[in-house]
Amino acid sequence: MLERIQEIQGIGLLHQANGQRYPCHKATLVYADNGRGKSTLTTIFRSAAIGNATLITACKTIDGTLPTKVVLQFGSGHKVLFENGVWTEKRPEMLVFDADFIGRNVHSGGMVNTDHRKNLLEFALGEGAVAARAAVDKATNDSKTMTDKSKSFIDQLTGYHLGLTLSQFEQLPQTSDIDAKIIGLQKQLTDANNVAAILAKPVPNIVAEPSFDIDDLFAGLGLSLKDVHAEAENVVKQHITKLEGKDAESWLSQGRQFGNDNECPFCDQDISSNKLVRAYQTYFNAAYGNLKTKVATLQNTVTITTAASIIDSFAQSVEVAVTQAAAWAEHVAPQAISFDADTALAALTTFREFVAELVRRKNATPAEPIGTAEEKTTAAAMWEQVITPIRAANTAIKANERVISGYKSQLNNNSTPQLQQQIKQIQATKHRYDPKVVELLGNLAAARKGVEVADKAKKTGRDKLNSLMTTILGKYQTSINELLKSFGASFRIKGMSANFRGNTPRSEYGLLLRGKDVTLEGVSPSFATALSESDKRALAFAFFIASTLEDPLLATRTVVIDDPMCSLDQNRRHHTLVLLKKLHSKAAQLIVLAHDAYFLRNLRDALLKEDKTAPIATFQLIAAPNDYTDFAAISIDQECESNYSQHHRLLNEFVAGERNDPKSVAKAIRPLLEGYLHRRYPGLVPKNLMFGSVVALIRDSVAPSPLCHAKNLVDELNEINDYAGQFHHDANSGEDTPIVNTTELKAFVDRALGVVHKGAPI
């Protein structure tokens, strides 16, 4: 509870105001004329409640020389200061209704905007929805923070994925040896631009391998005289077949035993010129000659097919292939080509010597078969040793030819745009897995996850807050409409709800006036045009009261209300008093500031009627030097008393010995008597008559005029008027002001009071 407004300095008209002498109680009533600083004081309270220093700095005294400072004393003497532009702490238990509340939460200049809706919802929900609203706000802020981070990371990644969407860039698979692949593709691109020249390069081809027909060699070596006779025998058998006799062959054989070389054993005929015999002889001699020729040819064949030049020629061809393969090294990775000529030559020499020896032996005995199966196997193995290094070289040549052919095929299929795209793709892959990019993408993934988590929390929080808002606002609408009804307002609110348009919860409601819908803004009829200023204040006050009375922490609150009754609010005076009494009974403290002393008096009396011992503090804001404002004591009763009552009090206080100004007392005598007569005879004594004329009117009255009942006072009234009149006639500035003799004054005061109290001279 606020115990004392100890000091206010440099804020509006409260340039050097000291409230140390004026304690605040559970009910604190502050009187001030309009323009004397009530709104400034409530602004200070609001600033303390929410800790907003701007509210105070904006009200700095325009012509002031003092720094802004506030000292508020709360329970147990605890002081809260505003100094050097900051509050030492917030006092959220203070709830303030003033023009700023209306402008922030209800309307401004008759217009209702988004901020009004948002602020009103926040106020209406109160502490009951703080946790839910805080959760939504936190999730919303977290989502925004993470979204901003995501955007920042996306912006940082922009230069890395040119030509690709970020999604495509993120999904690029990791590739090994990426630099080598880039170099390879760039080389392919260069080659694709020079395809004709590249394709014209010779390709290494396998070298023809030397051959040696082992089978043919050993067939020749195996020839013998037996083979010659076999040929001749074949001719004879053909002749016997012509004889068409079963015993022809036997017959010929037996007869041949008795003949000589030139005579037939059967007919003793000279057969030297016989065609058959000559054919047999001729054929036999030719076959034998052929045998000798073949044997002689074997030597020549071996000499040619096992010459050392074969290895030299093959080696030269291999060198050509090596040179050709090397020419492709800038395009492909060639396989090493080598030929072990020494090994091949040595093997060939050994082979040559082996087969040459066989041929030599054949030449020596051409009619005898030469060469065993084992020797043939040995010869084949020896030749394999010759051919193995040759085949190894050809295998390497073939491998290079295959690689080069594949490259040429690819080169034919490659297109410059395609290769350029591949290079871009693989360069993008390199960027994708750059450590800096990997870190950025990791941060982006974390930020996206943060957005996802925050959005999920926001949805959960909104659902919870929606449920809470539906319950609270439904009850709030009912309370507001009951208040409006009690205020005698001709309108009601309807459809009170909330939404999250713009990502911030805000209230929605409509108005119902004379059975017609009234929008808050837009087309007529609208809030601005359909409601009077009094209606708008009534609505704002209803909003405040409805929320405050439902506040579960109301018992701890200090409720501050600035001008609950202004000239616009006379039609709801009584119910406002009822509501303030209710607030007083429920809140920890009620502070009411007003320029209507009568309202404050009525409120005080209403509170005392409820509890005669209720602690009530009253003080006022009054003008101070230089037209600033300061705190001062006030008597609400005196501030509200009529002139008649004031005059009556002055005279009674004088009689009682209180130190009042004698001249003021003397001047009060005649107005008191005038007031007395006006009240005793209402409507019979014209208000514009001078006191002497009133006495004359009484003197001249006749029955049945009630004035005739005061004729007994005529002489007394004239005598008192003669005395008191001297203190009212000061038009002649040259005359001295009459000196008041207190003894004489008391006598006339007693006589005047006697008239008032007894209705007769004393």
C-alpha positions in Angstrom: 0.0 0.0 0.0 1.2 3.5 -0.8 1.8 5.3 2.6 3.1 8.6 1.4 3.9 10.7 -1.7 7.0 12.0 -0.1 8.5 14.1 -2.9 8.0 15.0 -6.5 10.4 17.2 -8.4 10.7 18.5 -11.9 7.6 16.8 -13.3 4.9 19.0 -14.9 3.5 21.5 -12.4 4.8 19.3 -9.6 8.2 21.1 -9.8 9.0 20.9 -6.1 6.0 19.3 -4.4 6.4 17.8 -0.9 3.8 15.4 0.4 5.7 14.3 3.5 3.1 15.7 5.9 0.1 14.0 4.1 -0.1 10.3 4.7 -2.2 8.0 2.5 -4.6 5.5 4.0 -6.7 2.6 2.6 -9.0 5.3 1.2 -7.1 8.3 -0.1 -9.1 11.2 -1.6 -7.2 13.9 -3.5 -8.8 17.1 -4.5 -7.5 19.4 -7.2 -8.9 21.9 -9.7 -8.6 21.1 -13.3 -5.1 21.8 -14.7 -3.5 21.6 -11.3 -1.6 18.2 -11.8 -4.0 15.3 -11.1 -3.1 13.7 -14.5 0.6 14.2 -13.8 0.3 12.5 -10.5 -1.6 9.5 -12.0 1.0 9.3 -14.8 3.7 9.0 -12.1 1.7 6.2 -10.5 1.3 4.4 -13.9 5.0 4.8 -14.6 5.9 3.3 -11.2 3.4 0.4 -11.9 5.0 -0.6 -15.2 8.5 0.8 -14.7 8.2 3.0 -17.8 10.5 6.0 -17.3 9.5 7.6 -20.6 6.1 8.5 -19.1 7.9 10.7 -16.6 10.6 12.1 -18.8 7.9 13.1 -21.3 6.3 15.2 -18.5 9.5 17.0 -17.4 8.7 20.6 -16.2 9.1 22.8 -19.2 10.7 25.8 -17.5 12.0 23.7 -14.5 15.5 23.9 -13.2 15.4 20.7 -11.1 16.0 17.2 -12.3 13.1 14.8 -12.3 12.8 12.9 -9.1 10.0 10.9 -7.3 10.1 9.4 -3.8 7.1 7.2 -2.9 6.9 5.5 0.4 5.1 2.1 0.6 4.4 -0.3 3.4 6.8 -0.5 6.3 8.5 2.7 5.2 9.9 1.1 2.0 10.8 3.8 -0.5 10.7 3.5 -4.2 12.6 6.2 -6.1 12.7 7.6 -9.6 16.1 9.2 -10.1 18.5 9.6 -12.9 15.9 8.5 -15.3 15.1 5.1 -13.8 12.9 3.6 -11.1 14.5 1.6 -8.4 11.8 -1.0 -8.8 8.3 -1.5 -10.3 5.1 -1.5 -8.4 2.8 -3.7 -10.5 0.2 -3.8 -7.7 -0.9 -0.3 -8.8 -3.9 -0.2 -11.2 -4.6 3.2 -12.7 -7.7 4.5 -14.5 -7.1 7.8 -16.2 -7.2 9.5 -19.6 -4.1 7.5 -20.6 -5.9 4.2 -19.8 -8.7 5.3 -22.1 -6.3 6.4 -24.8 -4.3 3.2 -24.6 -7.0 0.6 -24.2 -10.3 1.9 -25.6 -10.1 4.8 -28.1 -8.2 7.8 -29.1 -10.0 10.7 -30.6 -13.0 8.4 -31.1 -10.9 6.0 -33.1 -10.3 2.3 -32.1 -7.2 0.8 -33.6 -5.2 -2.4 -33.4 -3.1 -1.1 -30.4 -6.3 -0.4 -28.5 -7.6 -3.9 -29.1 -4.3 -5.5 -28.1 -3.9 -3.4 -24.9 -7.5 -3.9 -23.9 -7.1 -7.7 -24.2 -3.9 -7.6 -22.2 -5.7 -5.5 -19.5 -8.8 -7.7 -19.5 -7.0 -10.9 -19.2 -5.1 -9.7 -16.2 -2.8 -11.8 -14.1 -4.9 -14.9 -14.7 -3.5 -15.2 -18.2 0.0 -13.9 -17.5 1.6 -17.3 -17.7 -0.2 -18.4 -20.9 0.3 -15.0 -22.5 4.0 -15.1 -21.5 4.4 -18.5 -23.0 2.8 -17.4 -26.3 4.9 -14.2 -26.3 8.1 -16.2 -25.6 7.3 -18.8 -28.3 6.5 -16.0 -30.7 9.7 -14.2 -29.9 11.7 -17.4 -30.1 10.1 -18.2 -33.5 11.0 -14.7 -34.7 14.5 -15.0 -33.4 15.0 -18.4 -35.0 13.4 -17.2 -38.2 15.7 -14.2 -38.3 18.7 -16.5 -37.6 17.5 -18.8 -40.4 17.2 -15.8 -42.8 20.7 -14.7 -41.7 22.2 -18.1 -42.4 20.3 -18.3 -45.7 21.7 -14.9 -46.7 25.2 -16.0 -45.8 24.7 -19.1 -48.0 23.5 -17.2 -51.0 26.9 -17.0 -52.7 27.6 -20.7 -52.3 24.7 -22.2 -54.3 24.6 -20.1 -57.5 22.4 -21.8 -60.0 20.9 -24.1 -57.5 18.1 -23.7 -55.0 19.1 -24.0 -51.4 17.2 -27.2 -51.1 19.0 -28.7 -54.1 22.3 -27.5 -52.7 21.7 -29.0 -49.3 20.9 -32.4 -50.9 24.1 -32.7 -52.9 25.8 -36.0 -52.0 29.4 -35.9 -50.7 32.0 -36.9 -53.3 35.6 -38.1 -52.7 38.6 -36.8 -54.7 36.5 -33.8 -55.7 39.4 -31.6 -56.7 40.7 -34.3 -59.0 37.3 -34.7 -60.5 37.0 -31.0 -61.1 40.4 -31.0 -62.9 39.3 -34.0 -64.9 36.0 -32.4 -66.0 37.8 -29.2 -66.9 40.2 -31.2 -69.0 37.3 -32.9 -70.6 35.8 -29.5 -71.3 39.1 -28.4 -72.9 39.2 -31.6 -74.9 35.6 -31.3 -76.0 36.5 -27.9 -77.5 39.4 -29.6 -79.4 37.7 -32.9 -80.3 38.8 -33.0 -84.0 42.5 -32.6 -83.1 42.3 -35.2 -80.4 40.5 -37.7 -82.4 43.1 -37.4 -85.1 45.8 -38.7 -82.8 47.0 -42.3 -83.6 45.9 -45.0 -81.2 48.3 -47.7 -80.2 47.4 -51.1 -81.7 48.6 -54.5 -80.7 51.6 -55.7 -82.6 51.3 -58.9 -84.7 52.8 -61.7 -82.7 55.4 -64.0 -84.4 54.0 -67.5 -85.0 55.7 -70.9 -85.2 53.7 -74.0 -86.3 55.1 -76.7 -84.0 52.6 -79.2 -85.4 53.8 -78.6 -89.0 57.4 -78.8 -88.0 57.1 -82.2 -86.3 54.9 -83.4 -89.2 57.8 -82.7 -91.5 60.3 -84.2 -89.1 58.1 -87.3 -88.9 58.1 -88.0 -92.7 59.9 -91.3 -93.8 60.3 -93.7 -96.8 57.4 -95.6 -95.5 55.3 -92.6 -96.4 56.7 -92.7 -100.0 55.8 -96.4 -100.4 52.4 -95.7 -99.0 51.8 -93.3 -101.8 52.9 -95.8 -104.4 50.8 -98.5 -102.9 47.8 -96.4 -103.3 48.4 -96.2 -107.0 48.7 -100.0 -107.4 45.6 -100.6 -105.4 43.7 -98.3 -107.7 45.0 -100.6 -110.6 44.0 -103.8 -108.9 40.6 -102.4 -108.4 40.3 -102.0 -112.2 41.2 -105.8 -112.6 37.9 -106.6 -110.9 39.2 -110.0 -109.5 39.2 -111.2 -106.0 42.6 -112.8 -106.3 44.1 -110.1 -108.5 46.3 -108.7 -105.7 47.6 -112.2 -104.7 48.1 -113.0 -108.3 50.1 -110.0 -108.9 52.2 -110.5 -105.9 53.1 -114.0 -106.8 53.9 -113.2 -110.3 56.1 -110.3 -109.4 58.5 -112.7 -107.6 59.6 -114.3 -110.8 60.2 -111.2 -112.9 63.1 -108.9 -113.3 63.0 -105.2 -113.4 62.2 -104.8 -117.0 60.2 -108.0 -117.8 56.8 -109.0 -116.8 56.9 -112.3 -114.8 53.6 -113.4 -116.3 54.1 -112.8 -120.0 57.8 -112.1 -120.3 56.9 -108.8 -121.9 59.2 -105.8 -121.7 57.6 -103.6 -119.1 60.1 -100.8 -119.1 57.8 -98.7 -121.1 54.6 -100.0 -119.4 52.4 -97.2 -118.4 51.4 -98.7 -115.1 54.9 -99.7 -114.1 56.3 -96.4 -115.3 53.5 -94.5 -113.4 54.4 -96.4 -110.2 58.1 -95.7 -110.6 57.4 -92.1 -111.5 55.1 -91.6 -108.5 57.5 -93.3 -106.1 60.4 -91.2 -107.3 58.4 -88.0 -107.0 57.2 -88.8 -103.5 60.7 -89.4 -102.4 61.8 -86.3 -104.0 59.0 -84.4 -102.3 60.2 -85.9 -99.0 63.6 -84.6 -99.5 62.3 -81.2 -100.5 60.2 -80.9 -97.4 63.1 -81.9 -95.2 65.2 -79.3 -96.9 62.4 -76.7 -96.4 62.3 -77.3 -92.7 65.7 -75.8 -92.3 64.7 -72.7 -94.1 61.5 -72.4 -92.2 63.2 -72.6 -88.9 65.9 -70.1 -89.9 63.3 -67.6 -91.0 60.7 -68.0 -88.2 63.3 -68.0 -85.4 65.4 -65.1 -86.6 66.5 -62.5 -84.0 65.1 -59.8 -86.2 61.6 -60.9 -85.2 62.3 -59.7 -81.6 63.9 -56.5 -82.9 60.9 -55.8 -85.2 58.4 -56.5 -82.4 60.4 -54.3 -80.0 60.3 -51.4 -82.5 56.5 -51.8 -82.9 56.1 -51.7 -79.2 58.1 -48.5 -79.0 55.8 -47.0 -81.5 52.8 -48.0 -79.4 54.5 -46.6 -76.3 55.0 -43.2 -78.0 51.4 -43.3 -79.2 50.1 -44.1 -75.8 52.2 -41.3 -74.3 50.5 -38.8 -76.7 47.2 -39.6 -74.9 48.6 -39.1 -71.4 47.1 -35.6 -71.2 43.7 -37.1 -71.8 43.8 -40.5 -70.1 45.9 -42.3 -67.6 47.9 -44.7 -69.8 49.0 -48.1 -68.6 52.8 -48.7 -68.7 53.8 -50.7 -71.8 57.0 -52.7 -71.6 58.6 -55.5 -73.6 61.4 -57.7 -72.2 63.2 -58.1 -75.5 66.3 -59.7 -73.8 64.2 -62.4 -72.3 62.3 -63.0 -75.5 65.5 -63.1 -77.5 67.1 -65.5 -75.2 64.1 -67.8 -75.2 64.0 -67.6 -79.0 67.6 -68.5 -79.3 67.1 -71.5 -77.1 64.1 -72.5 -79.1 65.9 -72.0 -82.4 68.8 -74.1 -81.3 66.5 -76.9 -80.2 64.4 -77.1 -83.3 67.5 -76.5 -85.6 69.1 -79.6 -84.1 66.0 -81.7 -84.9 66.0 -80.4 -88.5 69.7 -81.2 -88.8 69.0 -84.7 -87.7 66.2 -85.0 -90.2 68.4 -83.7 -93.0 70.9 -86.4 -92.1 68.3 -89.2 -92.4 65.4 -87.8 -94.5 63.8 -91.3 -94.9 63.7 -91.8 -91.2 61.1 -90.1 -88.9 62.6 -87.6 -86.4 61.0 -86.1 -83.2 59.3 -87.7 -80.3 56.2 -86.6 -78.5 58.4 -85.4 -75.6 60.5 -83.3 -77.9 57.4 -81.8 -79.4 56.1 -80.9 -75.9 59.5 -79.4 -75.1 59.5 -77.4 -78.2 56.0 -76.1 -77.5 57.1 -75.1 -74.0 60.1 -73.3 -75.3 58.0 -71.4 -77.8 55.6 -70.4 -75.0 58.6 -68.8 -73.3 59.3 -66.8 -76.4 55.7 -65.7 -76.8 54.9 -64.8 -73.2 56.8 -61.4 -73.0 55.4 -60.6 -76.4 51.8 -61.3 -75.3 52.4 -59.3 -72.1 53.4 -56.3 -74.1 50.4 -56.7 -76.4 48.1 -57.0 -73.3 49.4 -53.6 -72.1 49.0 -52.1 -75.6 45.4 -53.5 -75.7 44.6 -52.0 -72.3 45.7 -48.6 -73.5 43.8 -49.0 -76.7 40.7 -49.8 -74.8 41.1 -46.8 -72.4 41.7 -44.5 -75.3 38.8 -45.9 -77.3 36.6 -45.4 -74.3 37.8 -41.9 -74.0 37.2 -41.2 -77.7 33.7 -42.6 -77.4 33.0 -40.4 -74.3 34.6 -37.4 -76.1 32.2 -38.0 -79.0 29.3 -38.0 -76.5 30.5 -35.1 -74.5 29.0 -31.6 -75.1 30.4 -28.4 -73.9 27.2 -27.3 -72.1 26.8 -30.7 -70.4 30.4 -30.6 -69.2 30.0 -27.0 -68.0 26.9 -28.0 -66.0 28.8 -31.0 -64.5 31.6 -28.7 -63.5 29.2 -26.3 -61.9 27.5 -29.2 -60.1 30.7 -30.7 -58.7 32.0 -27.2 -57.8 28.7 -26.7 -55.9 29.3 -30.0 -54.2 32.8 -28.8 -53.2 31.2 -25.6 -51.7 28.5 -27.7 -50.1 31.0 -29.6 -48.0 33.3 -26.7 -47.3 33.8 -26.6 -43.5 32.4 -23.1 -43.3 29.3 -24.1 -45.3 28.8 -27.2 -43.3 28.8 -25.1 -40.2 26.4 -22.6 -41.7 24.1 -25.4 -42.8 24.3 -27.0 -39.4 23.4 -23.7 -37.8 20.6 -23.3 -40.3 19.2 -26.7 -39.5 19.4 -25.9 -35.8 17.6 -22.6 -36.4 14.9 -24.3 -38.5 14.5 -26.8 -35.7 14.2 -23.9 -33.3 11.5 -22.4 -35.5 9.7 -25.7 -35.6 9.9 -26.1 -31.8 8.9 -22.5 -31.2 6.0 -22.7 -33.6 4.8 -25.9 -32.0 5.0 -24.2 -28.5 3.3 -21.1 -29.9 0.4 -23.2 -31.2 0.1 -25.1 -27.9 0.3 -21.8 -26.0 -2.2 -20.1 -28.3 -4.7 -23.0 -27.9 -4.4 -22.8 -24.1 -4.6 -19.0 -24.2 -7.6 -19.2 -26.6 -9.4 -21.4 -24.2 -8.6 -19.1 -21.3 -9.5 -16.0 -23.3 -12.9 -17.5 -24.3 -13.7 -18.1 -20.7 -12.4 -14.8 -19.3 -13.8 -12.6 -22.1 -17.2 -14.2 -22.0 -17.4 -13.4 -18.3 -15.9 -10.0 -19.0 -18.6 -9.2 -21.5 -21.3 -10.1 -19.1 -19.8 -7.9 -16.3 -19.3 -5.0 -18.7 -22.9 -5.1 -19.9 -24.2 -5.3 -16.3 -22.1 -2.2 -15.5 -23.4 -0.4 -18.6 -26.9 -1.2 -17.6 -26.3 0.2 -14.1 -24.8 3.3 -15.6 -28.0 3.8 -17.6 -26.1 3.5 -20.9 -28.3 2.8 -24.0 -25.7 0.5 -25.6 -24.1 -2.9 -24.9 -21.1 -4.8 -26.2 -21.4 -8.0 -28.1 -19.3 -10.8 -29.5 -16.3 -10.1 -27.3 -13.5 -12.4 -28.4 -9.8 -12.5 -29.3 -7.7 -13.4 -32.3 -4.1 -13.5 -33.3 -4.2 -11.4 -36.4 -0.7 -9.9 -36.8 0.7 -12.6 -34.6 -0.3 -10.6 -31.5 -3.4 -11.4 -29.5 -6.0 -8.6 -29.6 -9.6 -8.2 -28.6 -12.6 -8.1 -30.9 -16.0 -6.8 -29.9 -19.0 -5.0 -31.4 -21.5 -2.6 -30.0 -25.3 -2.9 -30.0 -27.1 0.5 -29.8 -30.9 0.6 -29.9 -31.0 -2.8 -31.4 -28.5 -2.0 -34.2 -25.0 -3.1 -34.7 -22.3 -0.4 -34.4 -18.8 -1.1 -35.7 -15.7 0.0 -33.9 -14.4 1.6 -37.1 -15.2 2.0 -40.7 -18.7 2.8 -42.0 -21.3 4.6 -40.0 -22.7 4.1 -37.6 -19.4 3.6 -35.9 -17.9 4.0 -32.4 -16.7 7.5 -33.3 -20.1 8.8 -34.3 -22.7 6.7 -32.5 -21.5 7.1 -29.0 -21.4 10.3 -27.0 -18.3 11.3 -25.1 -20.1 10.3 -21.9 -20.9 6.9 -23.4 -17.2 6.4 -24.4 -16.0 7.2 -20.9 -18.7 5.0 -19.5 -17.5 2.1 -21.7 -13.9 2.7 -20.7 -14.7 2.9 -17.0 -16.8 -0.3 -17.4 -13.8 -2.0 -19.0 -11.6 -1.0 -16.1 -14.0 -1.9 -13.3 -15.1 -5.2 -14.8 -11.4 -6.3 -15.1 -10.4 -5.0 -11.7 -13.2 -6.6 -9.8 -12.4 -9.9 -11.4 -8.7 -9.6 -10.5 -7.7 -12.5 -8.3 -5.1 -10.3 -6.7 -7.4 -7.4 -6.0 -6.8 -7.7 -2.3 -3.2 -6.7 -2.9 -3.9 -3.9 -5.3 -3.7 -0.2 -5.0 -6.4 1.1 -7.4 -5.9 4.7 -8.6 -8.8 6.4 -10.3 -8.4 9.9 -11.8 -11.6 11.9 -12.1 -14.2 9.1 -12.0 -16.8 11.9 -12.2 -16.4 14.7 -14.7 -19.0 16.9 -16.3 -19.8 14.1 -18.7 -20.5 11.6 -16.0 -23.3 13.2 -13.9 -25.8 10.6 -15.2 -23.9 7.8 -13.5 -22.9 9.5 -10.3 -24.7 7.2 -7.9 -23.6 3.9 -9.4 -20.0 5.2 -9.6 -20.1 5.7 -5.8 -21.4 2.2 -5.4 -18.6 0.8 -7.5 -15.9 2.8 -5.7 -17.3 1.5 -2.4 -17.0 -2.0 -3.7 -13.5 -1.5 -4.9 -12.6 0.0 -1.5 -13.9 -3.1 0.3 -12.0 -5.5 -2.0 -8.7 -3.7 -2.7 -5.8 -3.1 -0.5 -6.1 0.6 -1.2 -8.3 3.0 -3.2 -6.9 6.4 -4.4 -9.4 8.7 -6.0 -8.4 12.1 -7.5 -11.1 14.5 -8.5 -11.9 18.1 -9.2 -15.4 17.6 -7.8 -15.2 18.2 -4.0 -18.9 17.3 -3.6 -18.2 13.9 -5.1 -15.3 13.3 -2.9 -17.4 14.3 0.2 -20.1 11.9 -0.9 -17.6 9.1 -1.4 -16.1 9.8 2.0 -19.5 9.8 3.6 -20.5 6.6 1.8 -17.3 4.8 3.0 -17.9 6.0 6.6 -21.4 4.8 6.4 -20.1 1.4 5.6 -17.5 1.6 8.3 -17.3 4.5 10.7 -13.7 3.7 11.6 -12.5 3.5 8.0 -9.2 5.3 7.7 -9.6 8.0 5.0 -6.9 10.4 4.0 -7.7 13.7 2.3 -5.4 16.3 0.9 -5.3 18.5 -2.2 -3.1 19.9 -4.9 -2.9 23.7 -4.7 -1.2 26.5 -6.5 2.4 27.2 -5.3 4.8 30.0 -6.2 5.5 30.5 -9.9 2.1 28.8 -10.6 3.5 25.4 -9.8 1.6 22.9 -7.6 2.2 21.6 -4.1 0.4 19.3 -1.7 -1.8 20.8 1.0 -4.4 19.8 3.6 -8.1 20.2 2.9 -11.3 20.1 4.7 -13.7 18.5 2.3 -16.7 19.7 4.3 -15.5 23.3 4.2 -14.7 23.0 0.5 -18.3 21.8 -0.1 -20.2 24.1 2.3 -22.6 26.7 1.0 -22.0 30.4 1.5 -24.7 30.4 4.2 -23.0 27.5 6.0 -19.7 29.1 5.6 -20.9 32.4 7.1 -22.7 30.5 9.9 -19.5 28.6 10.6 -17.4 31.8 10.7 -19.7 33.4 13.3 -19.9 30.3 15.4 -16.1 29.9 15.4 -15.7 33.5 16.4 -18.1 33.1 19.3 -16.2 29.9 20.3 -13.0 31.9 20.4 -11.3 30.6 17.3 -8.8 33.0 15.7 -10.6 34.1 12.6 -10.2 37.4 10.8 -12.6 39.8 12.6 -13.2 41.8 9.5 -14.2 38.6 7.6 -16.5 37.7 10.5 -18.1 41.2 10.4 -18.6 40.9 6.6 -20.3 37.5 7.1 -23.1 38.9 9.4 -25.4 40.4 6.8 -25.0 37.5 4.2 -25.8 35.1 7.0 -29.1 36.9 7.8 -29.9 37.2 4.1 -29.4 33.5 3.7 -31.5 32.8 6.8 -34.4 34.8 5.4 -34.2 33.2 2.0 -34.3 29.8 3.6 -37.1 30.7 6.1 -39.3 32.2 3.3 -38.2 30.4 0.1 -39.6 32.1 -3.0 -41.0 35.0 -1.0 -37.8 37.1 -0.7 -36.4 38.1 -4.2 -32.7 37.3 -4.5 -31.9 40.6 -6.1 -33.1 42.8 -3.2 -30.6 44.5 -0.9 -30.8 43.5 2.8 -32.4 46.8 3.7 -35.1 46.3 1.1 -35.8 42.8 2.4 -36.3 44.2 5.9 -38.7 46.8 4.4 -40.5 44.1 2.6 -41.1 42.3 5.9 -42.1 45.5 7.6 -44.7 46.2 5.0 -46.1 42.7 4.7 -49.7 42.0 5.7 -51.5 38.8 6.4 -51.9 36.3 5.0 -48.2 36.8 3.7 -45.9 34.5 5.8 -43.5 37.5 6.0 -45.7 39.1 8.6 -44.5 36.5 11.0 -41.0 38.1 10.9 -42.2 41.6 11.8 -40.9 41.1 15.3 -37.4 41.0 13.8 -37.6 44.3 11.8 -36.0 46.5 14.4 -33.3 43.9 15.3 -32.5 43.3 11.7 -32.2 47.1 11.0 -29.9 47.6 13.9 -27.7 44.7 13.0 -27.7 45.9 9.4 -26.6 49.4 10.4 -23.6 47.9 12.1 -22.7 45.3 9.5 -23.3 47.5 6.5 -20.3 49.6 7.2 -18.0 46.7 6.3 -19.6 46.3 2.8 -19.5 49.9 1.5 -15.9 50.6 0.5 -16.6 52.3 -2.9 -15.1 55.6 -1.5 -11.5 54.7 -1.6 -10.7 57.9 0.3 -12.4 56.6 3.4 -10.5 54.6 6.0 -11.5 51.0 6.4 -13.5 50.8 9.7 -11.6 49.2 12.5 -13.3 46.2 14.0 -13.7 46.1 17.7 -13.9 42.5 18.7 -16.0 43.1 21.8 -18.5 45.1 19.8 -18.3 42.5 17.0 -19.1 39.7 19.4 -22.3 41.5 20.6 -23.6 41.8 17.0 -22.5 38.2 16.2 -24.5 36.9 19.2 -27.5 39.0 18.1 -27.3 37.7 14.5 -27.0 34.1 15.7 -30.0 34.7 18.0 -32.1 35.7 15.0 -31.0 32.6 13.1 -31.3 30.1 16.0 -34.4 31.5 17.8 -36.2 33.5 15.1 -36.5 36.4 17.6 -34.3 39.1 19.1 -32.2 37.9 22.0 
